[in-house]
Amino acid sequence: MTARPPLPRRRLRAATGAALLALPLAACGGGGGGTDGGNGGSVAEVTVLAAASLTDVLEEARPRYEAANDRVALRFSFAGSQELAAQVREGLPADVLITADTTTMADVRDRTAEPVVVATNELTLVTSPGNPEDVTDLADLARDDLTVVLAAPEVPVGRYGEQVLADAGVEVEPASLETNVRSVLTKVALGEADTGIVYATDAASVGDRVTAVPLPAERNILAEYPAAVLDAAPHPEEAADFVDWLRSAEAAELLTAAGFRAP
């Protein structure tokens, strides 16, 4: 993927918090230890650092996986991929890393096993419900009458967004640059922005709170989601089993239902 020059940012303002789709940035429950499974056995708490766009599908997968693996409890920490990679470099105890692009995973390749792509995704524009501003194409994001919010270029969806805009010859002055895709989605859903670029799966996850404006195939990008066991994983065997499961037919069914594509 060819690097693109950063977008103009003359009217940037600091991102504000929003509660609608707020994401947990810390792992749920205790990190690398084990707990009593209630039947005399030890349960391994496998901590998974996962891209924010995977929030809904992995939370749906959790009970199904744990039911079939009663000695494992999954603990997820969702954030922008760049934040997760920083946590890995800082030595945060965790077992698995799943990013929304191969570039971010490559940045921590000295701390992981060989990654495997477990899903793919596409970009879409989102607007307020019913698309009242009549946003139909990437070119509309350059309109002066629209408040546009994008993810920062350090975030995979922000980097993908830069590329599709540059390929289309569109220059955008975003009102803010967000730290993860869910923050972009939240601002549009709350009416704090007219439009933004997110993953198709994120748009689908909030139903009629936004309207998706799909990009034509020739303007779109296929985002790849690699997963890898961390070298310092407290539970390497269980972590490897979970990564293997993410490539299974059962996981593919869940991912496809959520709008992802199997690799």
Backbone torsions as a table, in degrees:
resi	resn	phi	psi	omega
1	MET	NA	122.2	-174.4
2	THR	-76.6	131.9	179.0
3	ALA	-66.9	144.0	-178.7
4	ARG	-118.0	151.8	178.2
5	PRO	-67.2	149.6	-178.8
6	PRO	-64.6	153.2	179.4
7	LEU	-74.5	155.0	173.7
8	PRO	-59.7	143.4	-177.4
9	ARG	-135.9	50.2	-173.1
10	ARG	-76.4	-20.2	-176.2
11	ARG	-121.1	38.2	-178.4
12	LEU	-74.9	145.8	170.2
13	ARG	-137.5	158.8	-175.3
14	ALA	-62.0	141.9	178.3
15	ALA	-68.4	141.4	179.4
16	THR	-106.6	154.6	179.3
17	GLY	-73.3	153.1	176.9
18	ALA	-145.1	141.2	-172.5
19	ALA	-91.8	-20.4	-170.5
20	LEU	-55.4	-47.2	-176.6
21	LEU	-125.4	34.3	-177.1
22	ALA	-57.5	141.2	-175.3
23	LEU	-111.6	141.5	173.1
24	PRO	-71.1	130.2	-180.0
25	LEU	-102.7	1.9	176.2
26	ALA	-121.6	153.3	-178.2
27	ALA	-64.2	143.4	178.3
28	CYS	-77.0	122.9	179.5
29	GLY	84.0	-179.4	-177.8
30	GLY	-71.1	141.7	-175.6
31	GLY	-73.5	-109.0	-156.9
32	GLY	-85.3	5.7	-175.4
33	GLY	-90.1	-171.6	175.7
34	GLY	-122.5	156.6	179.6
35	THR	-129.3	164.8	177.7
36	ASP	-75.5	124.0	-177.4
37	GLY	-75.9	0.8	178.4
38	GLY	87.5	-7.7	178.6
39	ASN	-128.9	28.4	175.6
40	GLY	88.8	-5.2	-179.0
41	GLY	-106.3	162.8	177.9
42	SER	-92.1	136.6	179.2
43	VAL	-106.2	125.5	178.4
44	ALA	-81.9	123.6	176.9
45	GLU	-89.5	103.3	-176.7
46	VAL	-92.0	114.2	-177.8
47	THR	-92.0	124.3	-177.1
48	VAL	-115.7	118.9	173.8
49	LEU	-89.4	115.8	-170.5
50	ALA	-131.9	144.4	177.6
51	ALA	-55.8	143.3	-174.6
52	ALA	-56.2	-33.1	-177.4
53	SER	-69.0	-9.5	178.2
54	LEU	-94.2	1.1	-172.7
55	THR	-50.2	-56.7	-172.0
56	ASP	-67.7	-44.2	-175.4
57	VAL	-70.1	-36.4	179.2
58	LEU	-72.8	-35.5	175.3
59	GLU	-64.5	-33.4	175.8
60	GLU	-70.6	-34.6	-178.4
61	ALA	-73.6	-26.5	-173.0
62	ARG	-52.8	-55.9	-176.9
63	PRO	-64.1	-33.5	179.4
64	ARG	-66.6	-43.5	-179.3
65	TYR	-68.2	-43.9	-178.1
66	GLU	-66.3	-32.4	178.1
67	ALA	-64.4	-34.5	-179.7
68	ALA	-88.1	-11.6	-178.5
69	ASN	-135.1	78.8	-169.9
70	ASP	-74.3	0.4	174.5
71	ARG	-103.6	12.8	-178.4
72	VAL	-130.1	135.0	170.5
73	ALA	-120.6	121.4	-179.6
74	LEU	-84.8	134.3	176.4
75	ARG	-124.7	117.3	-175.1
76	PHE	-102.4	144.1	170.0
77	SER	-127.0	112.1	-176.0
78	PHE	-103.5	134.7	177.9
79	ALA	-166.8	178.8	171.9
80	GLY	-61.8	145.3	-176.1
81	SER	-57.2	-37.0	-178.9
82	GLN	-66.9	-33.3	176.5
83	GLU	-68.1	-41.7	179.7
84	LEU	-64.0	-42.7	178.1
85	ALA	-61.7	-38.3	177.5
86	ALA	-63.6	-38.9	178.2
87	GLN	-64.1	-38.5	177.5
88	VAL	-63.5	-45.3	180.0
89	ARG	-64.1	-29.5	179.0
90	GLU	-81.9	-3.7	176.8
91	GLY	85.8	22.0	177.2
92	LEU	-59.0	128.4	179.5
93	PRO	-63.2	120.6	179.6
94	ALA	-161.7	166.5	-175.5
95	ASP	-110.3	-39.4	-173.4
96	VAL	-133.6	143.6	173.1
97	LEU	-121.2	130.9	174.4
98	ILE	-128.3	118.0	-179.5
99	THR	-110.0	168.5	-178.7
100	ALA	-95.8	10.6	175.1
101	ASP	-160.3	159.5	-179.6
102	THR	-78.0	-24.6	-179.0
103	THR	-63.4	-47.3	-179.5
104	THR	-65.5	-40.4	177.2
105	MET	-61.4	-39.9	-179.6
106	ALA	-63.2	-27.3	180.0
107	ASP	-66.1	-19.6	179.4
108	VAL	-120.4	27.0	-175.6
109	ARG	-62.7	-21.1	178.3
110	ASP	-80.7	0.6	-178.2
111	ARG	-124.0	8.6	-177.2
112	THR	-134.4	161.3	166.9
113	ALA	-73.0	177.8	-179.6
114	GLU	-62.1	122.9	-179.8
115	PRO	-76.2	156.0	174.6
116	VAL	-130.2	141.8	178.5
117	VAL	-77.7	126.4	-175.8
118	VAL	-110.1	-13.2	-179.3
119	ALA	-165.3	163.2	172.4
120	THR	-132.6	164.9	-174.7
121	ASN	-150.0	168.5	176.8
122	GLU	-130.2	166.3	178.3
123	LEU	-93.2	156.2	171.4
124	THR	-150.0	155.8	168.0
125	LEU	-83.4	148.6	171.9
126	VAL	-127.1	148.3	178.8
127	THR	-134.9	175.3	171.2
128	SER	-59.9	157.1	-178.0
129	PRO	-53.3	131.7	179.9
130	GLY	83.6	-2.9	177.9
131	ASN	53.0	58.6	-175.8
132	PRO	-64.6	-23.2	-179.3
133	GLU	-90.5	4.3	176.4
134	ASP	55.0	53.8	175.2
135	VAL	-83.7	121.5	-176.0
136	THR	-123.8	-14.5	-171.4
137	ASP	-156.9	163.4	176.1
138	LEU	-55.1	-34.3	-178.7
139	ALA	-59.9	-26.8	-180.0
140	ASP	-65.9	-22.7	-178.5
141	LEU	-67.7	-13.7	176.7
142	ALA	-88.6	-2.5	-178.2
143	ARG	-67.7	138.1	-178.9
144	ASP	-69.3	-23.4	-175.6
145	ASP	-86.7	1.2	-178.4
146	LEU	-109.2	141.1	169.9
147	THR	-94.3	114.5	-175.3
148	VAL	-109.4	134.7	175.0
149	VAL	-123.0	136.4	-178.9
150	LEU	-130.5	164.5	170.6
151	ALA	-81.3	150.6	178.9
152	ALA	-62.3	152.3	-177.5
153	PRO	-65.0	-16.3	176.2
154	GLU	-74.4	-18.0	-179.4
155	VAL	-89.5	138.6	-178.6
156	PRO	-50.7	-47.5	-178.3
157	VAL	-66.4	-28.4	175.1
158	GLY	-69.6	-39.6	178.1
159	ARG	-67.4	-42.6	176.2
160	TYR	-62.1	-41.7	179.5
161	GLY	-61.4	-42.5	176.1
162	GLU	-55.9	-43.1	-175.8
163	GLN	-67.4	-45.6	-178.3
164	VAL	-67.3	-34.0	177.9
165	LEU	-69.4	-42.3	178.4
166	ALA	-64.7	-41.0	178.7
167	ASP	-63.1	-32.3	179.3
168	ALA	-86.6	-3.8	-179.5
169	GLY	70.4	31.2	-177.3
170	VAL	-108.6	126.9	175.3
171	GLU	-102.8	131.5	-174.1
172	VAL	-122.9	141.7	172.5
173	GLU	-109.6	86.8	-175.1
174	PRO	-69.3	146.5	176.9
175	ALA	-72.1	-27.3	175.9
176	SER	-158.5	158.6	175.3
177	LEU	-118.5	118.2	-171.3
178	GLU	-94.7	159.4	-175.4
179	THR	-87.2	-9.2	174.2
180	ASN	-159.3	165.2	-174.0
181	VAL	-65.8	-32.1	-179.1
182	ARG	-67.8	-28.8	176.5
183	SER	-68.6	-37.5	174.8
184	VAL	-61.8	-48.6	-178.9
185	LEU	-59.7	-43.1	-178.7
186	THR	-60.6	-45.2	-177.8
187	LYS	-62.7	-38.3	178.0
188	VAL	-70.7	-42.8	-179.3
189	ALA	-63.5	-32.5	-179.8
190	LEU	-85.6	-4.1	-178.6
191	GLY	81.0	12.4	177.6
192	GLU	-81.5	-12.0	176.0
193	ALA	-145.2	152.9	-179.8
194	ASP	-81.7	-33.8	-175.3
195	THR	-160.3	163.4	177.9
196	GLY	-167.3	174.9	178.4
197	ILE	-110.5	124.2	178.9
198	VAL	-136.0	179.7	172.0
199	TYR	-78.4	150.0	178.7
200	ALA	-57.5	-36.2	-179.1
201	THR	-66.9	-34.6	178.6
202	ASP	-67.8	-42.4	177.4
203	ALA	-59.3	-42.3	-179.0
204	ALA	-67.6	-27.8	-173.5
205	SER	-69.7	-20.1	-177.1
206	VAL	-109.0	10.8	173.7
207	GLY	57.9	-129.0	-174.0
208	ASP	-86.0	12.3	175.9
209	ARG	-75.7	-15.4	171.1
210	VAL	-139.8	165.4	171.0
211	THR	-113.6	129.4	178.4
212	ALA	-87.8	137.7	174.8
213	VAL	-118.7	94.7	-174.6
214	PRO	-60.7	147.6	173.8
215	LEU	-88.1	144.2	175.3
216	PRO	-62.6	150.4	-175.0
217	ALA	-54.7	-37.9	-177.9
218	GLU	-71.3	-14.0	178.9
219	ARG	-103.3	-5.3	-171.0
220	ASN	-94.8	174.5	179.7
221	ILE	-133.4	142.4	175.2
222	LEU	-95.2	111.9	179.1
223	ALA	-87.0	131.9	-179.8
224	GLU	-105.5	139.5	-178.8
225	TYR	-112.2	99.5	176.3
226	PRO	-86.6	147.5	175.3
227	ALA	-124.2	144.5	-179.5
228	ALA	-150.2	147.3	171.8
229	VAL	-78.5	134.7	178.4
230	LEU	-77.4	143.4	-179.3
231	ASP	-58.9	-34.1	-177.4
232	ALA	-95.0	19.8	-177.0
233	ALA	-57.9	127.7	176.0
234	PRO	-64.8	-25.1	-178.3
235	HIS	-130.2	71.2	-172.7
236	PRO	-63.2	-37.4	-178.7
237	GLU	-68.5	-46.6	178.6
238	GLU	-65.0	-36.4	177.7
239	ALA	-63.5	-43.9	179.4
240	ALA	-64.5	-37.3	177.9
241	ASP	-63.2	-40.0	-179.6
242	PHE	-67.7	-42.0	177.7
243	VAL	-62.1	-41.1	176.8
244	ASP	-61.3	-40.7	-179.9
245	TRP	-63.4	-34.1	179.0
246	LEU	-62.0	-17.2	177.3
247	ARG	-99.7	6.3	-176.2
248	SER	-83.4	167.9	177.6
249	ALA	-64.6	-35.4	179.6
250	GLU	-64.3	-45.7	178.2
251	ALA	-65.9	-40.2	179.4
252	ALA	-60.1	-36.2	178.1
253	GLU	-62.6	-44.4	179.3
254	LEU	-66.4	-43.7	-179.3
255	LEU	-63.2	-43.2	-179.9
256	THR	-64.6	-39.9	178.5
257	ALA	-63.7	-28.4	179.4
258	ALA	-86.3	-1.6	177.1
259	GLY	102.2	-4.3	174.9
260	PHE	-76.9	169.6	171.7
261	ARG	-116.6	147.2	173.7
262	ALA	-69.7	147.3	-178.9
263	PRO	-66.4	NA	NA
